[in-house]
């Protein structure tokens, strides 16, 4: 789970995609920035309302679910959004809500693919995308001198890919680490979100970068990662970084 709704998300302006229309969908705490071939805000909003309904209903029946910091055990049938975040949390060894932002982005994105062959859904720093050509996304890392100086070039070939970011210094997401940004690349957005949280929890100073990378390397489904703390950075996997020109 990445940044909070109430934070000014100026980093969204670093993602500009030619030929795609961008629009925003806000439902309660869920704040999505979406790119598609046309404005699909109405359809996206209906999907968000449906997903949130399942989440809110499940939490009302299981109040501990929203606060759980360890993997959750499903004791019976559950909606797909619940199954996805429970699975991802268990995979990464964290609570299910660590994966909720990524899971919502993926569910909305997959629904919109029925109406647009290219889709990018960003939910508080967690991104699900299917595009015909690679897209460069700026890495926001708070007060780090590397913040928005580097971009991840990802996507293309109309294949799904996700990038999820966790931070111990930006926003109000729960993290026991102090990394300015931990970006995880995966085809599975919920998994990337949960692993970003679990990896970020392991980074309290720059000397922790290597062991955090080694931890994430062992997790199937992780294709690449970037870890930033202060002026130090670690990179592993299928990652293409490009320099960005940041406006002063």
C-alpha positions as CSV (number, residue, x, y, z in Angstrom):
1,X,0.0,0.0,0.0
2,X,1.6,3.3,-1.1
3,X,0.9,7.0,-0.5
4,X,-2.2,8.5,1.1
5,X,-5.1,10.2,-0.6
6,X,-4.5,13.4,1.3
7,X,-1.0,13.9,0.0
8,X,-0.5,16.2,-2.9
9,X,0.4,13.8,-5.7
10,X,2.4,16.2,-7.9
11,X,4.6,13.2,-9.0
12,X,1.7,12.2,-11.3
13,X,2.7,15.0,-13.7
14,X,5.9,13.1,-14.4
15,X,3.9,10.5,-16.3
16,X,2.8,12.0,-19.6
17,X,1.7,9.6,-22.3
18,X,1.2,10.7,-25.9
19,X,-2.1,9.5,-27.6
20,X,-3.7,8.5,-24.3
21,X,-6.3,10.5,-22.4
22,X,-5.8,10.9,-18.6
23,X,-8.5,11.3,-16.0
24,X,-9.0,10.9,-12.3
25,X,-11.4,8.7,-10.3
26,X,-12.0,9.4,-6.6
27,X,-14.2,7.2,-4.4
28,X,-13.7,7.8,-0.7
29,X,-10.0,7.0,0.1
30,X,-9.4,5.5,-3.4
31,X,-7.8,8.1,-5.7
32,X,-6.9,6.8,-9.2
33,X,-5.0,8.5,-12.0
34,X,-5.8,6.6,-15.2
35,X,-4.6,6.8,-18.8
36,X,-6.6,5.1,-21.6
37,X,-7.5,5.6,-25.3
38,X,-10.6,7.5,-24.2
39,X,-12.2,8.9,-21.0
40,X,-13.5,5.8,-19.2
41,X,-14.1,7.5,-15.8
42,X,-17.7,6.4,-15.5
43,X,-16.8,2.7,-16.0
44,X,-13.7,2.9,-13.7
45,X,-15.8,4.5,-11.0
46,X,-18.4,1.7,-11.1
47,X,-15.6,-0.8,-10.8
48,X,-14.1,1.0,-7.8
49,X,-17.4,1.2,-6.1
50,X,-18.0,-2.5,-6.6
51,X,-14.5,-3.4,-5.3
52,X,-14.7,-1.1,-2.3
53,X,-18.1,-2.6,-1.5
54,X,-16.6,-6.1,-1.3
55,X,-13.7,-4.8,0.8
56,X,-15.9,-2.8,3.2
57,X,-18.4,-5.7,3.6
58,X,-15.6,-8.2,4.4
59,X,-14.0,-5.8,6.9
60,X,-17.3,-5.2,8.6
61,X,-17.6,-9.0,9.1
62,X,-13.9,-9.4,10.1
63,X,-12.8,-6.1,11.7
64,X,-9.3,-7.5,12.5
65,X,-8.7,-7.8,8.8
66,X,-8.0,-4.1,8.2
67,X,-5.4,-4.0,11.0
68,X,-3.6,-7.4,10.5
69,X,0.1,-7.1,10.1
70,X,0.7,-10.7,9.5
71,X,-0.8,-13.0,6.7
72,X,-4.5,-13.6,7.0
73,X,-6.1,-17.0,6.8
74,X,-9.3,-17.3,4.7
75,X,-11.8,-19.6,6.3
76,X,-14.3,-19.7,3.5
77,X,-15.3,-18.3,0.2
78,X,-14.4,-14.6,-0.5
79,X,-14.6,-12.1,-3.3
80,X,-11.6,-12.1,-5.8
81,X,-10.3,-8.8,-4.4
82,X,-10.1,-10.3,-0.9
83,X,-8.5,-13.5,-2.3
84,X,-5.9,-11.5,-4.2
85,X,-4.7,-9.4,-1.3
86,X,-4.7,-12.3,1.1
87,X,-2.6,-14.4,-1.3
88,X,-0.2,-11.5,-1.9
89,X,0.2,-10.7,1.8
90,X,0.8,-14.4,2.6
91,X,3.4,-14.6,-0.2
92,X,5.3,-11.6,1.2
93,X,4.7,-12.4,4.9
94,X,2.8,-9.2,5.6
95,X,-0.8,-8.2,6.3
96,X,-3.4,-8.3,3.5
97,X,-4.0,-4.5,3.4
98,X,-0.3,-4.1,2.3
99,X,-1.5,-5.2,-1.1
100,X,-4.8,-3.4,-1.4
101,X,-3.7,-0.4,-3.5
102,X,-2.0,-2.6,-6.0
103,X,-4.9,-5.0,-6.2
104,X,-7.4,-2.2,-6.8
105,X,-5.2,-0.8,-9.6
106,X,-5.0,-4.2,-11.2
107,X,-8.8,-4.9,-10.9
108,X,-9.7,-1.6,-12.4
109,X,-7.1,-1.8,-15.1
110,X,-8.2,-5.3,-16.2
111,X,-11.8,-4.2,-16.4
112,X,-10.9,-1.2,-18.5
113,X,-9.0,-3.4,-21.0
114,X,-12.4,-4.5,-22.3
115,X,-12.9,-0.9,-23.5
116,X,-9.3,0.3,-24.3
117,X,-6.3,-1.8,-25.5
118,X,-3.9,0.5,-23.6
119,X,-4.5,1.3,-19.9
120,X,-2.4,2.7,-17.1
121,X,-3.9,2.9,-13.6
122,X,-1.9,4.6,-10.8
123,X,-3.2,4.3,-7.2
124,X,-1.0,6.2,-4.8
125,X,2.3,5.2,-6.4
126,X,1.2,1.7,-7.4
127,X,0.8,1.2,-11.1
128,X,-0.8,-1.4,-13.3
129,X,-0.3,-0.9,-17.1
130,X,-0.7,-2.5,-20.5
131,X,0.8,-0.3,-23.3
132,X,1.9,-0.8,-26.9
133,X,5.2,1.0,-26.3
134,X,7.5,1.5,-23.2
135,X,6.6,4.2,-20.8
136,X,8.9,6.2,-18.5
137,X,7.8,6.7,-15.0
138,X,9.5,9.1,-12.6
139,X,10.6,7.6,-9.2
140,X,9.4,9.9,-6.4
141,X,11.6,9.4,-3.3
142,X,10.7,12.3,-1.1
143,X,13.6,14.4,0.0
144,X,16.2,12.2,-1.5
145,X,18.4,14.0,-4.0
146,X,17.6,11.2,-6.4
147,X,13.9,11.9,-6.3
148,X,12.4,12.5,-9.7
149,X,15.9,12.5,-11.2
150,X,15.5,8.9,-12.5
151,X,12.7,7.2,-14.3
152,X,11.8,3.6,-14.9
153,X,11.3,2.6,-18.5
154,X,8.8,-0.2,-18.5
155,X,5.9,-1.7,-20.4
156,X,5.3,-2.2,-24.1
157,X,4.2,-5.1,-26.4
158,X,0.7,-4.9,-24.9
159,X,1.7,-7.1,-21.9
160,X,0.7,-6.4,-18.3
161,X,3.3,-5.1,-16.0
162,X,3.2,-3.4,-12.6
163,X,5.4,-1.2,-10.5
164,X,4.6,-0.7,-6.8
165,X,6.4,1.7,-4.5
166,X,6.7,1.7,-0.7
167,X,8.3,4.4,1.4
168,X,9.1,4.8,5.0
169,X,9.5,8.6,4.7
170,X,6.7,9.6,2.3
171,X,3.0,9.5,3.1
172,X,1.3,7.7,5.9
173,X,1.6,4.1,4.9
174,X,2.7,1.7,7.6
175,X,6.4,0.8,7.2
176,X,9.0,-0.1,9.8
177,X,11.8,0.9,7.4
178,X,13.3,4.3,6.4
179,X,13.7,3.8,2.7
180,X,12.7,6.8,0.6
181,X,11.5,4.5,-2.2
182,X,11.3,0.8,-2.8
183,X,10.0,0.0,-6.3
184,X,9.1,-3.5,-7.2
185,X,8.4,-4.6,-10.8
186,X,6.2,-7.6,-11.4
187,X,3.4,-8.8,-13.7
188,X,1.3,-9.2,-10.5
189,X,0.3,-5.8,-9.0
190,X,-1.0,-7.1,-5.7
191,X,2.2,-9.1,-5.2
192,X,4.4,-6.2,-6.2
193,X,2.6,-4.0,-3.6
194,X,3.0,-6.5,-0.8
195,X,6.7,-7.2,-1.6
196,X,7.4,-3.5,-1.8
197,X,6.1,-3.2,1.8
198,X,8.0,-6.3,3.0
199,X,11.2,-5.1,1.3
200,X,10.9,-1.5,2.6
201,X,10.5,-2.9,6.2
202,X,14.0,-4.2,5.9
203,X,15.7,-0.9,4.9
204,X,16.5,1.4,7.8
205,X,19.9,2.7,6.5
206,X,21.9,2.5,3.4
207,X,23.8,-0.6,4.6
208,X,20.6,-2.5,4.5
209,X,20.1,-2.2,0.7
210,X,22.0,-5.3,-0.2
211,X,20.3,-7.6,2.2
212,X,16.9,-6.2,1.2
213,X,17.7,-7.0,-2.5
214,X,18.8,-10.5,-1.5
215,X,15.6,-11.0,0.3
216,X,13.4,-9.9,-2.7
217,X,15.5,-11.9,-5.1
218,X,14.2,-15.1,-3.5
219,X,10.6,-14.2,-4.2
220,X,9.1,-15.6,-7.4
221,X,7.3,-13.2,-9.5
222,X,9.6,-10.2,-8.8
223,X,11.2,-9.1,-12.0
224,X,13.2,-6.1,-10.8
225,X,13.6,-3.5,-8.0
226,X,15.0,-0.2,-7.1
227,X,15.8,0.9,-3.6
228,X,16.6,4.5,-2.6
229,X,17.6,5.8,0.8
230,X,19.1,9.3,0.9
231,X,21.7,9.5,-1.8
232,X,22.2,5.8,-2.1
233,X,20.5,3.4,-4.5
234,X,20.4,-0.3,-5.2
235,X,19.1,-1.9,-8.4
236,X,18.4,-5.5,-9.3
237,X,16.7,-7.4,-12.1
238,X,15.1,-6.4,-15.4
239,X,15.3,-2.6,-14.8
240,X,16.0,0.2,-17.3
241,X,16.7,3.5,-15.6
242,X,16.7,6.8,-17.6
243,X,17.7,10.2,-16.3
244,X,15.0,12.8,-15.9
245,X,15.1,16.6,-16.2
246,X,13.4,17.9,-13.0
247,X,11.9,21.3,-13.1
248,X,13.3,23.6,-10.4
